[in-house]
Amino acid sequence: MIATPDRTPLARAFFDRPVLEVAPDLLGRLLVRTTPDGPITLRLTEVEAYDGPNDPGSHAYRGRTARNGVMFGPPGHVYVYFTYGMWFCMNLVCGPEGESSAVLLRAGEIVEGAELARKRRLSARNDMELAKGPARLATALGVDRALDGTDACAAGDTPLRVLAGTPVTPDQVGNGPRTGVAGDGGVHPWRFWIANDPTVSPYRAHVPRRRRS
């Protein structure tokens, strides 16, 4: 018998821990995106940890900017950034306020509201591809910079909330280098995923951009 996922919202204390504890513990949790058209619920299957000033791969490695300011705020808030001039990616801030660590949500399975996600992800060949990768995840859920700073732990209505779901056991968790991270930050095995899950995105090493001549 498959256990019914726990729909209790995660408290702020869940996120107020070291990023390398929070990241794997997010696997199997439910992310609920409330939209005017209805809710979409995603089961998290892949994440990456970013450890602020201790991590060359982090947006906060060199300090606070207008772009990354949410990362320095209270845990449990949503950090959304724009990348490659076309895509949004979503993170959950964790650790004590001021430490600027966050978990990038890389992939998941849409378990409710797939019909809404399909309208945003017309290129997906099947439902397993709807949120297979961080930009696809944000697109499927309708996440953009307007949601940057959202408190996912707030009482009452909020456009994004994380529920307890069905956390996985340690033997179900894979880990390895983060996707596309350059330099020293690329060696950290801080990507975590549910082993053998079809929604997990493929690993790609960093490829330096070539300058145009």
C-alpha positions in Angstrom: 0.0 0.0 0.0 1.3 3.4 -1.0 1.3 5.9 1.9 -0.8 9.0 1.5 1.6 12.0 1.4 1.6 14.2 4.5 0.2 17.6 3.6 1.4 19.4 6.7 3.2 22.7 5.7 6.9 22.6 6.6 7.7 25.1 9.4 10.4 27.7 9.2 12.6 25.6 11.5 12.9 23.0 8.8 14.8 25.5 6.6 16.7 27.1 9.5 19.4 24.4 9.3 22.7 24.0 7.4 22.1 23.8 3.6 23.6 20.3 3.3 21.1 19.0 5.8 18.1 20.7 4.2 18.9 19.9 0.5 18.6 16.0 0.7 15.7 16.3 3.2 13.7 18.2 0.5 13.5 15.1 -1.7 10.0 13.7 -1.7 8.5 16.9 -0.3 5.6 18.6 -2.0 5.8 22.0 -3.5 2.3 23.6 -4.0 2.0 26.5 -6.4 -1.3 28.4 -6.2 -2.3 30.1 -9.4 -5.5 32.0 -10.5 -6.2 28.9 -12.7 -5.8 26.5 -9.8 -3.1 24.7 -7.8 -0.2 22.7 -9.1 1.6 20.3 -6.8 5.1 19.0 -7.5 7.0 16.2 -5.8 10.6 17.2 -5.5 13.0 14.7 -7.0 16.3 16.7 -7.5 18.0 19.6 -5.8 21.3 21.3 -5.5 22.8 23.0 -2.4 24.6 26.4 -2.5 26.5 27.5 0.5 26.8 31.3 0.2 30.3 32.8 1.1 31.8 29.3 1.5 30.9 28.3 -2.1 32.4 29.7 -5.3 29.4 28.4 -7.2 26.9 30.4 -5.2 25.4 33.7 -6.4 26.2 35.1 -2.9 29.9 34.1 -2.9 31.0 37.7 -3.4 28.5 39.3 -1.1 25.1 40.9 -1.3 23.7 42.5 -4.5 20.3 43.6 -5.7 19.9 40.3 -7.4 20.7 38.0 -4.6 19.4 40.0 -1.6 16.7 37.4 -0.7 19.4 34.8 0.0 20.5 36.9 3.0 17.0 37.1 4.4 15.1 34.7 6.7 15.0 31.0 5.9 11.9 29.6 4.1 11.8 32.4 1.5 11.9 31.9 -2.2 14.8 33.2 -4.3 14.1 33.4 -8.0 16.7 34.5 -10.6 16.8 35.0 -14.3 19.4 33.2 -16.4 20.7 33.1 -20.0 18.3 36.0 -20.8 15.3 33.7 -21.0 14.8 31.4 -18.0 13.8 31.6 -14.4 15.1 29.3 -11.7 13.7 28.8 -8.1 15.5 28.3 -4.8 14.5 27.9 -1.2 16.6 30.0 1.3 17.9 28.1 4.3 20.2 28.4 7.3 20.3 31.3 9.7 19.5 34.8 8.4 22.5 36.5 6.9 24.3 33.3 5.8 22.9 33.4 2.3 22.6 29.6 1.6 19.9 28.2 -0.6 18.7 25.1 -2.4 18.1 25.1 -6.1 15.0 23.1 -7.1 16.2 21.2 -10.1 13.4 18.7 -10.9 10.2 17.1 -9.8 7.1 15.1 -10.7 3.8 17.0 -11.2 1.4 15.1 -9.1 -1.6 17.5 -9.2 -2.5 20.1 -11.8 -0.6 18.5 -14.7 -3.1 19.9 -17.2 -2.1 23.4 -16.1 1.6 22.6 -16.3 1.2 21.2 -19.8 -0.2 24.5 -21.1 3.1 26.1 -20.0 5.4 23.3 -21.2 4.1 22.6 -24.7 7.4 21.1 -25.8 7.4 18.4 -23.1 7.1 15.0 -24.8 5.4 13.4 -21.7 4.5 14.3 -18.2 7.9 13.1 -16.8 9.5 16.0 -18.7 7.2 18.7 -17.4 9.6 19.8 -14.6 12.8 17.9 -15.6 15.4 20.6 -15.0 15.3 23.9 -13.0 14.1 26.2 -15.8 11.4 23.7 -16.9 10.3 23.3 -13.2 9.9 27.1 -12.9 8.1 27.3 -16.3 5.7 24.5 -15.4 4.8 26.2 -12.1 4.5 29.7 -13.6 7.4 31.0 -11.4 9.1 34.3 -12.3 10.8 37.2 -10.6 7.5 38.5 -9.3 7.7 35.6 -6.7 11.2 36.5 -5.6 11.1 37.0 -1.8 7.8 35.0 -1.3 7.6 33.6 2.2 6.8 29.9 1.7 6.2 29.5 5.5 3.8 32.4 5.9 0.4 31.7 7.5 -2.7 31.9 5.4 -2.7 32.1 1.6 0.7 32.1 -0.2 1.5 31.4 -3.8 4.2 28.9 -2.9 4.2 26.4 0.0 6.2 23.3 0.8 4.4 20.4 2.4 5.9 17.4 4.3 5.0 14.9 1.6 6.8 11.6 1.8 10.5 12.1 2.6 12.8 9.4 1.1 15.2 7.2 3.1 19.0 7.7 2.8 19.4 4.6 0.7 17.1 6.2 -2.0 19.3 9.4 -2.3 22.0 9.8 -4.9 24.5 12.6 -4.9 27.2 14.0 -7.1 28.7 17.2 -8.6 26.4 20.0 -9.4 25.3 20.6 -13.0 27.1 23.2 -15.0 29.1 24.7 -12.1 32.5 26.0 -13.0 35.9 26.0 -11.2 36.3 25.0 -7.6 32.6 25.0 -7.0 32.1 22.3 -9.6 33.8 19.6 -7.6 31.4 19.7 -4.6 29.0 16.6 -4.6 26.1 18.8 -3.6 23.5 17.7 -6.1 21.0 15.3 -4.6 18.3 13.2 -6.3 15.9 10.3 -5.8 17.7 7.3 -7.4 16.2 5.9 -10.5 13.4 8.5 -10.7 12.5 9.3 -14.3 12.0 13.0 -13.7 15.6 13.6 -12.6 17.6 15.7 -15.1 20.8 14.5 -16.8 24.1 15.7 -15.4 26.1 18.1 -17.5 29.5 19.4 -16.6 30.4 23.0 -17.0 31.3 24.1 -20.6 33.2 27.4 -20.8 31.5 29.9 -23.1 33.5 30.8 -26.2 34.1 34.5 -26.8 32.9 35.7 -30.2 35.7 37.0 -32.4 
